Amino acid sequence: MSRLGLCLLALLAWPALAVERVVSLAPSLSEIVLELGAADLLVGVLDGGERPPDLAHLPSVGRYGQLEMESLLKLQPDLLLLWPDSIGRAQLEQLQRFGIPLLIAEPHSLANLAEQFAEIGTRIGRAEQGQRLRQRFSERLKQLSDRYRRERPLRVFYQIWDVPLYTIGGGQIISDALRLCGAENVFADLSLPAPQVSVEAVLQRDPEVILAGSGAQLERWRIWPQLSAVARKQLLQVPDKGLERPSFQMLAATEKLCEQLAEAQ
């Protein structure tokens, strides 16, 4: 069963009771709660990077991959928002034994993310806000798709780390953002969200554009002038790190990506 299916099962497994104490175990899910106008429901968060100012006062329940179970239980949450990989399997099973309601969410496409706004909104008592976010998000996606569609997609290598070399797989939501912008992830055939690849594999697939998080990472590719991306001087820095946090703000980050790739040839 898909992760989206697990999310739906998690919703169906619990009655539609009023939620009052929510703990978010992913920064992107914390952002969605804010975007739904429900910051008052959050009582704790799992840290992973800089927090939005509206969440600065909240207790921490650990960091990505390191959930502090005692801190979590002290908060007495009546709903946990969970990204599947934010905690280990053993701790997930432990939470399930405690009987705390879980909403598991991992969108693999921008369309999935739009549905997630409605699902989370319904679960936390913000159904109307969730529907509005879904509609606005979906309408803008359609506009971006119509505007940036290409007859032949650009071949793009999206680098998320350099030593060792990591990229994104085809089921990762950033791959869908690339498709929306008229591009194609050269490693879209890989199923892992963040597969490790070799320089030789990148050379073989010969991307026309390389995207990376820093100029230093991009500079290292210049020693391979046979790469199309190097020859065409299309070594581009990721325009907005919001691409890596699937919440409503990812829409603006995707639009920046589309604008950047529109200038590539």
C-alpha positions as CSV (number, residue, x, y, z in Angstrom):
1,M,0.0,0.0,0.0
2,S,1.2,3.5,-0.8
3,R,2.2,6.0,1.9
4,L,-0.8,8.2,0.8
5,G,-3.0,5.2,1.4
6,L,-1.5,4.8,4.9
7,C,-2.4,8.4,5.5
8,L,-6.0,7.9,4.5
9,L,-6.2,4.7,6.7
10,A,-4.9,6.7,9.6
11,L,-7.6,9.3,9.1
12,L,-10.3,6.7,8.8
13,A,-9.1,4.7,11.9
14,W,-10.0,7.6,14.3
15,P,-13.4,9.2,14.9
16,A,-13.7,12.9,14.0
17,L,-13.2,14.1,17.5
18,A,-12.1,17.7,18.3
19,V,-8.4,18.0,18.3
20,E,-6.8,20.2,20.9
21,R,-3.2,19.2,21.3
22,V,-1.1,18.5,18.2
23,V,2.5,17.5,18.0
24,S,4.2,17.8,14.6
25,L,7.1,15.4,13.8
26,A,8.2,17.2,10.6
27,P,8.9,20.9,9.8
28,S,6.8,20.7,6.7
29,L,3.8,19.5,8.6
30,S,4.3,22.2,11.2
31,E,4.2,24.8,8.4
32,I,1.0,23.3,7.1
33,V,-0.6,23.7,10.5
34,L,0.4,27.4,10.4
35,E,-0.9,27.8,6.9
36,L,-4.2,26.4,8.0
37,G,-4.4,29.0,10.8
38,A,-4.2,26.5,13.5
39,A,-1.0,27.4,15.4
40,D,-3.0,27.5,18.6
41,L,-3.3,23.7,18.4
42,L,0.4,22.9,18.3
43,V,1.9,22.0,21.6
44,G,5.3,20.6,20.5
45,V,7.4,20.0,17.4
46,L,10.3,17.8,16.2
47,D,13.1,20.1,15.3
48,G,14.8,20.1,11.9
49,G,16.3,23.4,10.8
50,E,15.3,26.9,11.7
51,R,11.8,27.3,13.1
52,P,9.2,29.8,11.9
53,P,8.9,32.6,14.5
54,D,5.4,31.6,15.4
55,L,6.8,28.2,16.6
56,A,9.8,29.5,18.5
57,H,8.2,29.2,21.9
58,L,7.0,25.6,21.5
59,P,8.7,22.7,23.4
60,S,10.9,20.4,21.4
61,V,10.4,16.6,21.3
62,G,13.8,15.9,19.7
63,R,15.4,16.3,16.3
64,Y,14.9,14.5,13.0
65,G,15.5,10.8,13.6
66,Q,15.9,11.3,17.4
67,L,12.5,11.5,19.0
68,E,12.5,12.1,22.8
69,M,9.6,9.8,23.8
70,E,9.4,11.1,27.4
71,S,9.2,14.7,26.2
72,L,6.5,13.8,23.7
73,L,4.3,11.9,26.2
74,K,4.5,14.8,28.8
75,L,2.7,17.0,26.2
76,Q,-0.3,14.6,26.1
77,P,-1.0,15.0,22.4
78,D,-4.3,13.9,21.0
79,L,-2.8,13.9,17.4
80,L,0.6,13.3,16.0
81,L,1.5,14.6,12.5
82,L,4.1,12.3,11.1
83,W,6.4,12.1,8.1
84,P,7.3,8.4,7.8
85,D,11.1,8.8,7.9
86,S,11.2,11.4,10.6
87,I,11.4,8.7,13.3
88,G,12.6,5.1,13.2
89,R,10.4,2.1,12.8
90,A,10.8,1.0,16.4
91,Q,9.7,4.3,17.8
92,L,6.7,4.4,15.3
93,E,5.6,1.0,16.6
94,Q,6.0,2.3,20.2
95,L,3.8,5.2,19.4
96,Q,1.2,2.9,17.9
97,R,1.2,0.8,21.1
98,F,0.6,4.0,23.2
99,G,-2.6,4.5,21.2
100,I,-1.9,8.1,20.2
101,P,-3.8,9.0,17.0
102,L,-1.4,9.4,14.1
103,L,-1.8,11.1,10.7
104,I,1.0,9.8,8.5
105,A,1.7,12.0,5.4
106,E,4.3,11.8,2.7
107,P,3.2,13.4,-0.6
108,H,5.0,12.1,-3.7
109,S,3.6,14.7,-6.0
110,L,2.3,18.3,-5.9
111,A,-1.2,17.0,-6.5
112,N,-0.8,14.7,-3.4
113,L,0.3,17.7,-1.4
114,A,-2.8,19.6,-2.4
115,E,-4.9,16.8,-1.1
116,Q,-2.9,16.7,2.1
117,F,-4.0,20.3,2.9
118,A,-7.6,19.1,2.8
119,E,-6.9,15.9,4.8
120,I,-5.0,17.7,7.6
121,G,-7.5,20.5,7.7
122,T,-10.4,18.0,8.2
123,R,-8.5,16.2,10.9
124,I,-7.7,19.2,13.0
125,G,-11.0,21.0,12.6
126,R,-10.0,23.4,9.8
127,A,-11.8,21.7,7.0
128,E,-12.9,24.9,5.2
129,Q,-9.3,26.4,5.4
130,G,-7.9,23.1,4.1
131,Q,-10.3,23.1,1.1
132,R,-9.4,26.7,0.3
133,L,-5.7,25.9,0.4
134,R,-6.2,22.8,-1.8
135,Q,-8.1,24.9,-4.4
136,R,-5.6,27.8,-4.5
137,F,-2.7,25.4,-4.7
138,S,-4.2,23.3,-7.5
139,E,-5.3,26.3,-9.6
140,R,-1.7,27.7,-9.5
141,L,-0.2,24.4,-10.4
142,K,-2.4,24.3,-13.5
143,Q,-1.2,27.8,-14.4
144,L,2.5,26.9,-13.9
145,S,2.1,23.7,-15.9
146,D,0.5,25.5,-18.8
147,R,3.1,28.2,-18.8
148,Y,6.3,26.1,-18.5
149,R,5.4,23.0,-20.5
150,R,8.2,22.1,-23.0
151,E,7.9,19.9,-26.0
152,R,11.1,18.2,-25.0
153,P,11.8,18.3,-21.2
154,L,15.2,19.5,-20.0
155,R,17.4,16.7,-18.5
156,V,18.2,17.8,-14.9
157,F,20.5,16.4,-12.3
158,Y,19.3,17.6,-8.8
159,Q,22.1,17.3,-6.3
160,I,21.3,17.2,-2.6
161,W,24.7,16.4,-1.3
162,D,28.2,16.1,-2.7
163,V,30.4,13.7,-0.5
164,P,29.0,11.1,-1.0
165,L,26.9,12.2,-4.0
166,Y,23.1,12.1,-3.4
167,T,20.3,13.0,-5.6
168,I,16.5,12.5,-5.7
169,G,14.5,9.6,-7.0
170,G,11.5,9.6,-9.3
171,G,9.0,9.3,-6.4
172,Q,10.3,12.3,-4.5
173,I,8.1,15.4,-4.7
174,I,10.9,17.6,-6.1
175,S,10.9,15.3,-9.2
176,D,7.3,16.3,-9.7
177,A,8.2,20.0,-9.3
178,L,10.8,19.5,-12.1
179,R,8.2,17.9,-14.4
180,L,5.9,20.9,-13.7
181,C,8.6,23.2,-14.8
182,G,9.2,21.4,-18.1
183,A,12.2,19.3,-16.9
184,E,12.9,15.7,-16.1
185,N,15.0,14.2,-13.3
186,V,17.8,12.2,-15.0
187,F,17.5,9.7,-12.1
188,A,13.7,9.5,-12.1
189,D,14.0,5.7,-12.7
190,L,15.4,5.2,-9.1
191,S,12.8,4.4,-6.5
192,L,14.6,5.6,-3.3
193,P,13.7,9.1,-2.2
194,A,17.4,10.1,-1.9
195,P,19.6,7.5,-3.7
196,Q,23.4,7.7,-3.7
197,V,24.9,7.8,-7.2
198,S,28.3,8.0,-8.7
199,V,30.0,10.7,-10.8
200,E,30.3,8.1,-13.5
201,A,26.5,7.6,-13.5
202,V,26.0,11.4,-13.8
203,L,28.4,11.5,-16.7
204,Q,26.6,8.7,-18.4
205,R,23.2,10.4,-18.1
206,D,24.7,13.7,-19.2
207,P,22.2,16.2,-17.8
208,E,21.7,19.5,-19.5
209,V,21.3,21.3,-16.2
210,I,22.8,20.6,-12.8
211,L,21.0,22.0,-9.7
212,A,22.8,22.1,-6.4
213,G,22.5,23.8,-3.0
214,S,25.7,25.9,-3.2
215,G,28.2,27.4,-5.6
216,A,31.0,25.3,-4.2
217,Q,29.1,22.1,-5.0
218,L,28.5,23.3,-8.6
219,E,32.2,24.3,-9.1
220,R,33.3,20.7,-8.7
221,W,31.5,19.8,-11.9
222,R,33.6,22.1,-14.1
223,I,36.4,19.5,-14.3
224,W,34.1,17.5,-16.6
225,P,33.7,19.8,-19.6
226,Q,32.2,16.9,-21.6
227,L,29.0,17.3,-19.5
228,S,26.3,19.2,-21.4
229,A,25.5,21.2,-18.3
230,V,29.1,22.4,-18.0
231,A,29.4,23.1,-21.8
232,R,26.2,25.1,-21.8
233,K,27.1,26.9,-18.5
234,Q,24.0,25.6,-16.9
235,L,25.2,24.9,-13.4
236,L,22.5,26.5,-11.3
237,Q,22.0,27.0,-7.6
238,V,18.7,25.8,-6.2
239,P,16.6,29.1,-6.0
240,D,14.7,28.3,-2.9
241,K,15.3,25.7,-0.2
242,G,11.6,25.6,0.3
243,L,11.5,23.0,-2.4
244,E,12.6,20.5,0.3
245,R,9.7,21.3,2.6
246,P,6.4,20.1,1.2
247,S,3.9,22.7,2.5
248,F,2.0,25.5,0.8
249,Q,5.1,27.6,0.6
250,M,6.5,25.0,-1.8
251,L,4.3,26.6,-4.4
252,A,6.4,29.8,-4.4
253,A,9.6,27.8,-4.4
254,T,8.4,25.8,-7.4
255,E,7.5,29.0,-9.3
256,K,11.1,30.3,-8.7
257,L,12.4,27.0,-10.0
258,C,10.3,27.2,-13.1
259,E,11.4,30.8,-13.8
260,Q,15.1,29.7,-13.4
261,L,14.7,26.7,-15.7
262,A,12.8,28.7,-18.3
263,E,16.1,30.5,-19.1
264,A,18.0,27.2,-19.7
265,Q,18.4,25.8,-23.2
